[in-house]
Amino acid sequence: MSAVPDSAVRSEVKLAGSNAPPLSQVISTESPTRSQSSAELRMESPAGLGSASATYDITPPLLFKRQSALAAMFFSLRATAPAAVSILTLYVLAELTGTASTDSFGAVTIIVTILSITLLQSPRTPAAELITPRRVVALGLLTRWVALLLALLAIGFIAGYPPADSYSPPIILVWAVATPALLIPSLLIIDEIARRVLCRPKNGRNVVFAGYNPASRQLAARFARHAELCMTVKGFFDDRSAQRLDATADQKLLGPLSQLPEYIKSNAIDVIFIALPLRHIRRVQDLIDALGDTTVSLYYVPDVLDSDQFQARVGEILGVPVIAMRESPFYGYQGAAKRLMDIVIASAALLLGGPLLLSIAAAIRLTSKGPILFRQRRYGLDGREIVIYKFRTMTVTEDAGWIDQAKRNDTRITRLGHFLRRYSLDETPQLFNVLQGRMSLVGPRPHAVGHNEEYRRLIKGYMVRHKVPPGITGLAQIKGYRGATPRLQDMQRRVHYDLEYLRNWSLWLDLKILLLTVPKLFKTDKAY
């Protein structure tokens, strides 16, 4: 039987450094168990923030053995339904209110059509939508619908469309509410029908893994959780014994790698995922050569998850496939979106908090000698030195060599400084650093140059945290690692959460961290 055309069910592999998909394609939100390895833990979302960074994406083609025409029809319907429902709802309301024949209706319809096609499409592929929780599908669609309404209002305000005598506010409000009320159930029903009709065992593909390691175990477990993928895992091949690998009962070891070609021929296996480490690339090539006498599909699962990397993803440069093993998460439009969010929120905070900042500046001037602002050199993006601003809270302004961190009952801190540091008000001038582009609202906190030079020698991967701009707040801060780090373990945990932020970054995660930072300001005993 023919399979569904790749183009119907996969997203394109883009240039490395562009908006390419992550290698950890389905990030689980379950709590990690004690038996999980560090590589498996890195594939999970940060504790308490899993929903913000969980992704449900499939970049290779999802193939069915049977009913390929029906599958293609589903994916086409799934892609066109949002725009179709939006336009149809608008037309029905126009007919009921007698505005379908007005001159402005055609122009409004064209605008709505363009916005619906561009804004209502899910960033995930139709195949990936099948494994995405219904709540996530509904929330994502509702978010995109709100974005469409805002764009439509902006266009209407600028162009003066539609005229008030053509579309009254009640009609627009009914359309704004009725469309998602019809669209969300429609898409959920389409998805459910597809699961029941397409995702049946007879449409499935038999899968084995060459190599038993955290990456292959994770992928096999996710196939088991998502029956919609129609991937039936038959077992694993590895040259090591079951006792040495500590394999569980549900992870069947079928034999050594040498037996794999014969097993494929006699057991109707459709797909092999080769999960051997990169250091064994010669064995990978030998295995591919041995399987050249079969028609089985081959996928290679890179072992980058076993290394301390982040934002690993596949890509292509001028026809040459590449794997990005360490890259900034702020590539492509995502970096522009984060920068826009920084500018908007920082500007609003300065406008609203301007009187407070002026009052603090006056209080510092009146209560102690010295400058109002404290300027200190720290490491910013790519480890380059930057100058950050803080309200002065001490009687000294140290910025050279090793700098003693503030501690409880520190005599260097002024009376007003204790209050400012307790609620992080001394950090508010860094909003100007955000507007300058030296910092971001959310990111790893910048450390003094002397501290950076010391800790980069003691903590593995310490400088990796500088692949992104430093932030006023961050994941480590809301996890309780704010303030002084008197023990090396404290800084190690802070760096751990900084790297988790880089691995799991999204705009939603940034917003969540900003919201959770506020209550943390009143519930900490580490700021002094």
DRENZATOR-189117 format. One record per residue (C-alpha): residue in three letters; z, x, y. Coordinates in steps of 0.001 Angstrom, whole numbers, plus 500000, padded with zeros to 6 digits. Example, Ala and Ser with C-alpha at 12.3 -4.5 7.8 and 13.67 -1.06 7.14 Angstrom:
REM DRENZATOR-189117
ALA507800512300495500 SER507140513670498940 
END
This chain:
REM DRENZATOR-189117
MET500000500000500000 SER499360501170503530 ALA502154502035505867 VAL502716500896509426 PRO500798503066511924 ASP503076505697513416 SER502272504599516948 ALA503679501157516265 VAL507143502315515415 ARG507921505729516865 SER508652507169520248 GLU506638510173521375 VAL507990513720521105 LYS507987515051524639 LEU507942518502526160 ALA511089520506525724 GLY513150520123528843 SER511853516603529465 ASN513442513374528322 ALA513222514304524656 PRO515530512700522091 PRO518645514395520733 LEU518647515710517184 SER521818513794516382 GLN519903510573516490 VAL522529508007515528 ILE525955508906516871 SER528682507076515001 THR531631505555516812 GLU534041505521513864 SER537140507651514145 PRO536657511046512454 THR538637511636509292 ARG540672514688508533 SER538192515857505918 GLN535296516082508369 SER534061519514509327 SER533771520734512880 ALA530027520173512772 GLU530577516570511738 LEU533145516109514484 ARG530638517351517036 MET528293514580515959 GLU530906511973516868 SER531566510690520375 PRO534612511851522342 ALA537662509898521274 GLY538113506783523281 LEU534695507054524858 GLY532434506561521869 SER530780503416523108 ALA529655505082526273 SER527731507827524600 ALA526705506257521310 THR522948506270520827 TYR520784504374518401 ASP517428506096518263 ILE514783506915515676 THR512051509359516628 PRO510233509914513293 PRO508072506997512103 LEU509819504242510168 LEU507478503378507315 PHE507395500431504937 LYS505730500406501536 ARG504588496804501866 GLN503912494174504518 SER502670496727507033 ALA500642494115508921 LEU503736491951509295 ALA505740494947510491 ALA503110495811513083 MET503157492195514255 PHE506938492281514628 PHE506943495503516631 SER504220494178518922 LEU506103490911519437 ARG509353492790520073 ALA507686494927522754 THR505985492053524609 ALA508654489338524336 PRO510760490320527404 ALA507876490167529864 ALA506417487037528218 VAL509677485056528386 SER510305486098531990 ILE506857485024533174 LEU506809481835531088 THR510184480728532454 LEU508977481317536013 TYR505797479310535355 VAL507664476348533830 LEU510051476181536782 ALA507123476409539200 GLU505403473514537428 LEU508547471378537454 THR509098471973541169 GLY505432471684542185 THR505161475256543476 ALA502712476538540842 SER499776475657543056 THR501045477387546186 ASP499358480494547538 SER502455482617547040 PHE502841481797543328 GLY500057484162542242 ALA501497487074544196 VAL505010486426542899 THR503709486190539329 ILE501941489548539628 ILE505085491205541015 VAL507286489696538293 THR504803490734535601 ILE504742494353536767 LEU508537494520537071 SER509034492860533677 ILE506705495276531905 THR508264498340533543 LEU511953497400533682 LEU512644495083530744 GLN511384497426528041 SER514166498954525965 PRO514385502771526076 ARG514740502631522291 THR511843502117519909 PRO511483498682518236 ALA512483500311514941 ALA515659501667516526 GLU516496498198517850 LEU516919497039514241 ILE519948499287513749 THR521422498779517209 PRO524451496440517337 ARG523610493011518748 ARG526189493426521497 VAL524525496643522662 VAL521078495009522607 ALA522301492032524654 LEU524199494153527166 GLY521278496534527639 LEU518856493686528218 LEU521220492012530675 THR521591495288532590 ARG517817495733532817 TRP517452492113533956 VAL519917492697536805 ALA517915495788537786 LEU514744493665537835 LEU516396491059540072 LEU517593493735542498 ALA514109495266542623 LEU512575491828543195 LEU515018491080546010 ALA514241494427547640 ILE510495493797547459 GLY510951490251548774 PHE513079491475551674 ILE510524494112552667 ALA507358492050552120 GLY508725488632553024 TYR507873487129549605 PRO508294484460548528 PRO508250482209551624 ALA511302479995551992 ASP509196476826551701 SER507783477924548322 TYR510885479026546421 SER514279477752547483 PRO517414479723546543 PRO518416477156543864 ILE515059477634542082 ILE515403481420542128 LEU518990481148540898 VAL517967478860538010 TRP515242481317537001 ALA517635484279537260 VAL520103482571534908 ALA517686480782532568 THR515557483810531707 PRO518276485993530136 ALA519812482862528556 LEU516514482353526714 LEU515472485979526287 ILE518607487428524695 PRO518822484821521866 SER515047485083521349 LEU515147488836520807 LEU518210488628518563 ILE516442486006516438 ILE513298488162516226 ASP515405491134515138 GLU517251489096512518 ILE514001487753511072 ALA512639491293510908 ARG515751492487509085 ARG515467489717506504 VAL511707489939505976 LEU510935493631506394 CYS514155495395505486 ARG514231494480501817 PRO514719496870498879 LYS511109496553497740 ASN510021497864501148 GLY512367500842500903 ARG511660504512500325 ASN513538506677497838 VAL515117509745499427 VAL516626513014498177 PHE518110515914500116 ALA517432519597499465 GLY520719521144500524 TYR524272519812500617 ASN525939520433503989 PRO527435518504506923 ALA524030517605508372 SER522654516182505103 ARG525908514351504352 GLN525935512789507800 LEU522326511610507539 ALA522872510245504026 ALA525982508369505164 ARG524075506813508040 PHE521258505728505761 ALA523906504013503647 ARG525400502275506701 HIS522025501087507986 ALA520207499255505218 GLU517685498185507871 LEU516120501652507606 CYS515109500950503989 MET516068504483502930 THR517714504676499476 VAL519416508031498913 LYS519166509096495270 GLY521160512298495637 PHE521279515969496637 PHE519864519199495230 ASP521789522436495797 ASP522146525709493923 ARG525917525580494225 SER528095523685491750 ALA529735520335492454 GLN533176521940492195 ARG532309524556494787 LEU530803522001497144 ASP533671519528496686 ALA531141516689496482 THR532445513126496455 ALA531561510477493857 ASP529124508684496169 GLN527254511914496966 LYS525519512652493674 LEU524386516207492965 LEU521187516079490927 GLY520794519772490125 PRO519607523114491535 LEU516668523385493915 SER514421524706491138 GLN514538521294489440 LEU513511519388492582 PRO509679519436492134 GLU509878518075488585 TYR512409515416489610 ILE510099514249492406 LYS507188513729490036 SER509163511730487474 ASN511371509546489710 ALA509058508044492361 ILE510668509858495284 ASP509037509136498627 VAL510850511401501105 ILE512634514753500948 PHE514914515935503747 ILE515205519723503570 ALA518616520653504951 LEU518802524376504214 PRO520226526720506895 LEU517857528578509208 ARG519047531861507704 HIS517399530736504452 ILE514016530039506022 ARG512265531996503216 ARG513711529578500669 VAL512545526669502836 GLN508978528006502778 ASP509130528582499014 LEU510328525030498489 ILE507525523619500657 ASP505016525634498612 ALA506502524327495350 LEU506173520747496611 GLY502524521216497573 ASP501477519551494327 THR503142516256495315 THR502468513543497898 VAL506095513305498969 SER506903513202502708 LEU508887516208503977 TYR511342516414506867 TYR513333519463507906 VAL516885518915509163 PRO517781521909511384 ASP521296523229510953 VAL521892523487514713 LEU524744521007514213 ASP526586523749512318 SER526539525964515413 ASP528320525627518718 GLN525365524185520601 PHE524775521082522661 GLN521900518879523797 ALA519843520105520827 ARG516530518281520661 VAL512994518707519422 GLY510032519160521683 GLU506563520572522090 ILE505083523022524573 LEU501289523090524736 GLY501026522105521097 VAL503733524503519879 PRO506805522715518388 VAL510162523998519662 ILE513821523149519182 ALA516046523268522249 MET519374524543520912 ARG521203524830524220 GLU520048523062527363 SER521436521199530336 PRO521766517457529707 PHE520498516796533242 TYR516808517206532509 GLY514011514959533750 TYR514874511691535409 GLN518447511864534089 GLY519264514743536423 ALA517746512845539348 ALA519745509733538427 LYS523000511695538296 ARG522264513358541635 LEU521487509982543216 MET524756508557541886 ASP526646511553543305 ILE525124511111546758 VAL525670507342546900 ILE529282507365545669 ALA530313510479547638 SER528803509085550842 ALA530521505746550354 ALA533841507450549602 LEU533612509571552765 LEU532736506572554916 LEU535554504452553515 GLY538062507287553270 GLY537202508995556551 PRO540340507781558371 LEU542513508983555476 LEU540911512445555500 LEU541408512736559258 SER545061511681558909 ILE545658514301556200 ALA544006516974558344 ALA546224516076561298 ALA549349516085559110 ILE548543519569557771 ARG548002520881561295 LEU551332519430562487 THR553521520417559516 SER552546524017558708 LYS550808527075560082 GLY547375528029558863 PRO543935526505558457 ILE543463522861557491 LEU540881523623554828 PHE541277526195552075 ARG538005527814551001 GLN537880529505547618 ARG535137531182545585 ARG534539529646542170 TYR531780529587539571 GLY529221526814539846 LEU525976525933538076 ASP524667528760535847 GLY527730530853536673 ARG526726531448540293 GLU529483531800542840 ILE530064528859545165 VAL532625528120547868 ILE534631524926547436 TYR536825523127549964 LYS540367521855549535 PHE543059520730551921 ARG545489523616552253 THR548674522842550336 MET550254526318550225 THR551531528864552664 VAL549039531381551232 THR545235531289550893 GLU544540533598547947 ASP540935534272546927 ALA540798537669545243 GLY541643539076541815 TRP543935537184539463 ILE545451534157541191 ASP548738532747539918 GLN548357529083539084 ALA550667526611540768 LYS553786525816538784 ARG556691523414539008 ASN558919524066542053 ASP556436526643543348 THR557809528005546637 ARG554292528607547953 ILE553585524859548132 THR554410523090551382 ARG556360519818551502 LEU553223517875552370 GLY551297519901549784 HIS553500518552546979 PHE552465515015547859 LEU548774515871548252 ARG548638517740544949 ARG550543515020543104 TYR547750512505543772 SER544881515037543995 LEU544309514200547655 ASP543875517923548313 GLU540617517746546340 THR538979515080548533 PRO537110517576550791 GLN535093518461547700 LEU533136515285548388 PHE531347517430550976 ASN530630519970548214 VAL529070517120546232 LEU526767516233549130 GLN525864519923549467 GLY524828519956545809 ARG527367522626544859 MET529413520164542823 SER529121516809541106 LEU531557513914540984 VAL532003514406537236 GLY531783517668535347 PRO533899520614534165 ARG536450521565536803 PRO535606524876538546 HIS538097527698538090 ALA538881530614540359 VAL536661533657539842 GLY539546535738538516 HIS540399533097535920 ASN536769532828534834 GLU536478536566534253 GLU539665536534532174 TYR538980533461530046 ARG535341534272529315 ARG536659537227527283 LEU539231535153525409 ILE537527531823524674 LYS534276531538522727 GLY531637529544524605 TYR533660529476527819 MET530701530180530104 VAL528586527468528478 ARG530516524928530544 HIS528663526308533578 LYS525321524931532341 VAL526076521937534581 PRO527484521667538121 PRO531299521618538281 GLY532954518277538979 ILE535816516809540980 THR537005515164537756 GLY535948515422534142 LEU536531514450530537 ALA539212517109530124 GLN541162515726533082 ILE541322512150531762 LYS542306513561528352 GLY545435515056529899 TYR544303518639530559 ARG544724518548534308 GLY546571521077536415 ALA547996524410535310 THR547156525967531933 PRO550095528294531205 ARG549076528766527555 LEU545733529952526232 GLN545664526882523949 ASP545702524629527017 MET542593526240528421 GLN540936526173524989 ARG541478522414524773 ARG540149521946528299 VAL537012523927527438 HIS536660521912524211 TYR536495518646526185 ASP534181520219528761 LEU531707521038525984 GLU532146517563524462 TYR531154516153527845 LEU527987518263527815 ARG527119517142524281 ASN527615513453524937 TRP526719513075528611 SER525309509845529973 LEU525554508018533290 TRP527775505443531591 LEU530130508227530500 ASP530269509479534103 LEU531136506004535382 LYS533777505578532689 ILE535390508901533572 LEU535435507974537278 LEU537131504654536499 LEU539687506226534141 THR540508508978536643 VAL542163506549539069 PRO545040505410536807 LYS545483508985535551 LEU546397510052539102 PHE549565507959538847 LYS550462508807535240 THR550535512583535105 ASP553339515107535241 LYS551018518127535282 ALA550081518072538964 TYR552385520239541029 
END
